[in-house]
Amino acid sequence: MKTLEWKSIGQALSILLKAAVLILFIFPFLWMISTSLQTLRETMAFPPTWIPASPQWGNFVEAMNAGPFLTYFKNSVVVTGSILILQFLVMIPAAYAFAKYKFPGKTVLFGMILLAFMIPGQVTFIPVYLMMAEWGLVKTLLPQIIPFVSNAFGIFLLRQYFMQIPEEIIEAARLDNASEFNIMRKIMIPMSGPALATIALFSFVSHWNDYFWPLVMTDSAEVRPLTLGIAMLRETEGISNWHIIMAGNVMLVVPILLVYLFCSKHIVKAFVYSGIK
């Protein structure tokens, strides 16, 4: 009986701990949404207003009219989408080669990829900026795209996943005269869906939310992404207009939530089958 009692107590504590962590993570999002629908007076009220008396949907219109919002949004879509496409074009063949081929310098090259995990962008942005300026690309979207074509984490994770695919399947395809391109397209990619979805999610969130790199690499509104546009609401609307700023933040977060809902079910599968614990 005592064992059952301690087990019940442990389960109850586990549920309470999970609920506390859930509230801790959800609270900022709920507060952001609530503030985005409040009036200026309600944002300044004390004690704080949790539920707006009358939702102010016009806050979102004001946020969009505060600057070239559609331009910022288009830039974010183009930059993030281009990065994802180019990363997959580089990442899939590289991961396939590291997983299924033997060639001189393989260990050294893979070690260099792992080393890329330890080099933050704050270390390389000055030489990259100087190089982009010398090429005359600063006033384009390319400085926000080119440095991220190679995804070290994606190559590593996808390599781990490719290594779980039996060699017999690949050898059978080669015996049927399948080219290496067709093997990747018809065997490796379909069997690695969870890993690809996980990499796409992480990469999308990282580059959609990126603030530092676009701040350094842009000098005009024509090439700035949505993150910089939302940050400029504070300057445009004033530091007190938090309802407008939060409305902009909600519009920034919505695409991330949609992508996460689409990809989240694949994350657990990817980490379980790739051997990452």
Steps between C-alpha positions, in 0.01 A plus 500: 500500500779743588660433163174584323462815709851620416437417135178706502679789670777482241250506215319797653826691541595417143168637373537817707856553377394455137210740550733759655745471209213522250366817665850646510542457124143592397463809720709736279298403193167551677619836635614604150163410346308671780706820470462505122121525542499767770469876486792722598327578831461130580871431434587765761246387761604361838422232595552371145204430275486134404189500280435809287157655548461536124757330273675760285552320170597832349836473679611256233402744225695777674804276527484420128458866407795611716745405225540295180372190679432303180856568382641375830279191485597427138869533586466259792320245280757530219801483731372211713365305203820544300713387794290186549511405131876558466574321827320188384679509163836502683409299808346188346793408268754587773324287762463214251871510417605505868259218586547259210836575333863448594744760373831655611464771764146400590563514876680833479230659288222376727694631799512842335122488463461421869740785576258737330261444794743687724545810284225759563401751237623785720854382431477497120265789422775761448697315227173385341366854495822635348490228235135570415569875487796443266275295271234773506231274652416691817194663346358160399358201687802282417707584815214355705495181292848403377671453842235245604495276194693234695323364809745313725229375735290380207790307344579338834141400582423380147822298489400326823162421347645377170731265689192318638382409148621146417773467239307212341230741378756723333692209346176357362425835335849512350455149361189633325722766339359782709719811498623655823266794437200266473610313813499826693171617347302176516650322801695723736272804500165314539645286782641808676185708515505553881861618496439734207192646667693555823787675322256714303320603819817593688642687202175685434461615860866604520501712184145634526583633848853615415563859607875547537609393151243707304573797728866486398451414133223747405489878473164566334134404548490335156708202619411483871306198630197496727702475821661839438168645390334397826795634701461837323140525624645607831666797333206576271217470746679601817617300798160520675290347222555139605165391357626582147838340564339182632264488202805498276658225709189286467520529121867402520428190711197363310701350206733328748207341683348379172827343387550343843151345499576350159844362589488426874379141467816411309747633758481210745533245219807674365686502832399144591611340175812711454640371826506845666377486857 
